[in-house]
Amino acid sequence: CIMIHLGYELQSGHPVEVPLGHLIVTGLTRHSGKTTTINALATRSNRRVLVFLTKPGEQIFRQVQSIEPFFSEEWDWQYVESLLEAIMKERLKFERSSIIKACNGATSLRDVYRNVSMLLEDVNPNSLASSIYTNLKAYFEIILPQLDSMRFTRHFPTLNVGLNVMDLTHLTPEVQSLVIRSCLTYILNREQQLIIVIPELWKFCPEGAGNPVKRTLESLIRQGAVQGNYLWMDSQDIAGVDKSPLKQVSVWILGV
């Protein structure tokens, strides 16, 4: 088991180490040192570390290698279903057939948007399908202009040993989720011996609600350790975080 130096025990001064594994750090922002802790552990891990920077004003991770955001477009119905779950902030139950219909024949998210717009014209305005398509149309009108205007790399970046920061602070939360999902999907299928740092976990893995990141994060946290890939996460508290993936986390650092 690989151990990483965390700090020193109060009073005795004995060194404290934690095992390399999936990890979560919780505590009050600006009082508990979540980012400082993860930064220190990442630096001492001697591993390649990918950090998603999602919160404006976060300075501690900036003096490191900066990499372009990676985005690989998806448009299958499962992916679009996860987008709609993020909009509705709940797990979907009866809407799947409408989503599948919207994705038929599509080869891009813009194709799905066009399908949704056409389907919306043909359904009863008071129907469930109308509600689904209205929400999807509004969501696409938020994300598509950003995806069109932003400079994304279509090739997953080469990561060096140490901290590699992907700055997403200039993106909306909706597009941040799409970029993080793209990265996690690539890592799950193709990367080894990598630590992935996701701050503000409540935004990307919310309790009782959907998010494009959520299912891929659950898959990576269940399967990643076999490939030496570990998720390190922080959240001000865990009340708003889905508990299912947290059951796989072996290292918890709580409070100050």
ChimeraX attribute file (.defattr): number of C-alpha atoms within 10 A of each C-alpha:
attribute: neighborCount
match mode: 1-to-1
recipient: residues
	/A:1	7
	/A:2	9
	/A:3	13
	/A:4	18
	/A:5	14
	/A:6	16
	/A:7	15
	/A:8	12
	/A:9	10
	/A:10	8
	/A:11	6
	/A:12	7
	/A:13	9
	/A:14	10
	/A:15	11
	/A:16	12
	/A:17	14
	/A:18	18
	/A:19	14
	/A:20	19
	/A:21	22
	/A:22	22
	/A:23	21
	/A:24	24
	/A:25	24
	/A:26	22
	/A:27	18
	/A:28	14
	/A:29	12
	/A:30	10
	/A:31	9
	/A:32	16
	/A:33	16
	/A:34	24
	/A:35	20
	/A:36	13
	/A:37	17
	/A:38	22
	/A:39	18
	/A:40	14
	/A:41	19
	/A:42	23
	/A:43	16
	/A:44	14
	/A:45	18
	/A:46	12
	/A:47	16
	/A:48	21
	/A:49	26
	/A:50	26
	/A:51	24
	/A:52	22
	/A:53	22
	/A:54	21
	/A:55	14
	/A:56	10
	/A:57	8
	/A:58	11
	/A:59	10
	/A:60	10
	/A:61	20
	/A:62	14
	/A:63	10
	/A:64	11
	/A:65	15
	/A:66	16
	/A:67	17
	/A:68	16
	/A:69	23
	/A:70	21
	/A:71	22
	/A:72	16
	/A:73	15
	/A:74	14
	/A:75	17
	/A:76	19
	/A:77	20
	/A:78	15
	/A:79	17
	/A:80	21
	/A:81	23
	/A:82	20
	/A:83	23
	/A:84	24
	/A:85	17
	/A:86	22
	/A:87	18
	/A:88	16
	/A:89	15
	/A:90	16
	/A:91	15
	/A:92	14
	/A:93	6
	/A:94	8
	/A:95	14
	/A:96	15
	/A:97	10
	/A:98	18
	/A:99	22
	/A:100	14
	/A:101	15
	/A:102	25
	/A:103	23
	/A:104	14
	/A:105	11
	/A:106	17
	/A:107	13
	/A:108	14
	/A:109	18
	/A:110	14
	/A:111	16
	/A:112	25
	/A:113	22
	/A:114	17
	/A:115	19
	/A:116	24
	/A:117	16
	/A:118	13
	/A:119	17
	/A:120	19
	/A:121	11
	/A:122	9
	/A:123	14
	/A:124	11
	/A:125	12
	/A:126	8
	/A:127	9
	/A:128	14
	/A:129	18
	/A:130	19
	/A:131	16
	/A:132	19
	/A:133	24
	/A:134	16
	/A:135	17
	/A:136	24
	/A:137	18
	/A:138	12
	/A:139	17
	/A:140	20
	/A:141	13
	/A:142	14
	/A:143	18
	/A:144	15
	/A:145	10
	/A:146	15
	/A:147	17
	/A:148	9
	/A:149	8
	/A:150	12
	/A:151	12
	/A:152	14
	/A:153	13
	/A:154	12
	/A:155	12
	/A:156	16
	/A:157	14
	/A:158	8
	/A:159	17
	/A:160	12
	/A:161	15
	/A:162	18
	/A:163	25
	/A:164	24
	/A:165	22
	/A:166	22
	/A:167	20
	/A:168	20
	/A:169	15
	/A:170	13
	/A:171	16
	/A:172	13
	/A:173	16
	/A:174	20
	/A:175	19
	/A:176	24
	/A:177	22
	/A:178	22
	/A:179	25
	/A:180	23
	/A:181	23
	/A:182	21
	/A:183	21
	/A:184	19
	/A:185	19
	/A:186	17
	/A:187	19
	/A:188	18
	/A:189	11
	/A:190	9
	/A:191	14
	/A:192	16
	/A:193	15
	/A:194	20
	/A:195	24
	/A:196	22
	/A:197	24
	/A:198	21
	/A:199	23
	/A:200	17
	/A:201	22
	/A:202	18
	/A:203	19
	/A:204	25
	/A:205	24
	/A:206	21
	/A:207	17
	/A:208	12
	/A:209	19
	/A:210	24
	/A:211	26
	/A:212	27
	/A:213	25
	/A:214	21
	/A:215	17
	/A:216	19
	/A:217	22
	/A:218	17
	/A:219	14
	/A:220	21
	/A:221	22
	/A:222	16
	/A:223	15
	/A:224	24
	/A:225	17
	/A:226	11
	/A:227	16
	/A:228	14
	/A:229	22
	/A:230	25
	/A:231	22
	/A:232	26
	/A:233	24
	/A:234	23
	/A:235	21
	/A:236	21
	/A:237	17
	/A:238	18
	/A:239	11
	/A:240	16
	/A:241	21
	/A:242	20
	/A:243	14
	/A:244	11
	/A:245	17
	/A:246	17
	/A:247	10
	/A:248	15
	/A:249	18
	/A:250	13
	/A:251	15
	/A:252	16
	/A:253	14
	/A:254	14
	/A:255	14
	/A:256	12
